[in-house]
Each structure stands twice: as C-alpha cells, then as structure tokens.
Amino acid sequence: MGTVEDDTPVEEAISVQAAAADEQPPEYDPTGRPDVDAVLDRLGELAGLAPSDHIDIYEDAHRRLHETLLAAGEDHGDDAGRP
C-alpha cells in the first residue's frame, strides 16, 4: 500500500479529500462591500482543495484585503484608522 508524503495511507488521504470536496462552504452574511465579499467567496473554494493548495488562495485573499484597506485609507485621508 502506498503513502502520501506524511505517511498517511493513500486510501485514507483520498477519502479525506473526497469528504472535504462534499462539504459546502460556510455561509456568511454579505458585508456590503463587493471586494470583501469576493474574497470571502474565494475562501469558500478551500473546502474542495488539498491543504497544500490552500496557500495560493490565502495569499490572494491577503493581497486583495490589503489593497482594499489601503484604498479605504485613501478615501478617508492620511489619518484613517488612527485614534
């Protein structure tokens, strides 16, 4: 019987991935910000992927949320987010 890199039997790894693919992404209340909601939708894609494929989605989410925060700061001037 073969194993995946972490010594998990291949059959077990396949069944875990199949179970994850059957899960529905968690529901969330829309934020009212299309750019943020798009990131949340993208995070919903994680359920059907192997953990090794998660990093690309997390990096994309981080980049997009960072850009959204920068844009929000520009809308409110230089002192945005400061008490």
C-alpha positions in Angstrom: 0.0 0.0 0.0 1.4 3.5 -0.9 1.6 6.5 1.3 1.5 10.3 0.8 4.4 12.4 2.0 3.3 12.5 5.6 3.0 8.7 5.9 -0.8 8.8 5.6 -2.1 5.8 3.6 -3.1 6.9 0.2 -6.6 5.4 0.5 -7.2 7.4 3.7 -5.9 10.6 2.2 -8.2 10.1 -0.8 -11.2 9.5 1.4 -10.4 12.7 3.5 -10.1 14.7 0.3 -13.4 13.3 -1.1 -15.2 14.1 2.2 -13.8 17.7 2.1 -15.0 18.1 -1.5 -18.5 17.1 -0.5 -18.6 19.8 2.2 -20.5 23.0 1.5 -18.6 26.3 2.1 -19.7 28.1 5.2 -22.4 30.6 4.8 -21.6 34.2 5.7 -23.5 37.4 5.9 -22.6 39.7 3.0 -20.5 42.6 4.2 -22.0 45.1 1.7 -18.5 45.5 0.2 -18.3 43.7 -3.1 -14.5 43.5 -2.9 -14.6 41.9 0.5 -17.4 39.6 -0.4 -15.5 38.4 -3.4 -12.6 37.4 -1.1 -15.0 35.5 1.2 -16.3 33.7 -1.9 -12.8 32.8 -2.9 -12.1 31.4 0.6 -15.1 29.1 0.1 -13.0 27.3 -2.6 -10.7 25.9 0.2 -13.2 23.2 1.1 -12.5 21.2 -2.1 -8.8 21.5 -2.1 -5.9 19.7 -0.6 -4.2 21.7 2.2 -1.1 22.1 0.0 -3.2 24.1 -2.4 -4.6 26.5 0.2 -1.6 28.8 0.3 -2.3 30.4 -3.1 -5.9 31.2 -2.1 -4.7 32.6 1.3 -2.0 34.8 -0.4 -4.6 36.1 -2.9 -7.1 36.9 -0.1 -4.4 38.7 1.9 -3.3 40.7 -1.1 -6.8 41.7 -2.0 -7.8 42.6 1.5 -4.6 44.6 1.9 -5.4 46.6 -1.2 -9.0 47.2 0.0 -7.7 48.5 3.3 -5.2 50.8 1.5 -8.0 52.1 -0.7 -10.2 52.7 2.3 -7.4 54.7 3.9 -7.1 56.9 0.8 -10.8 57.6 0.9 -10.5 58.9 4.5 -7.3 60.8 4.3 -3.9 60.1 5.8 -5.1 59.7 9.4 -7.5 56.8 8.6 -7.5 54.2 11.3 -5.7 56.3 13.8 -7.4 57.3 17.1 
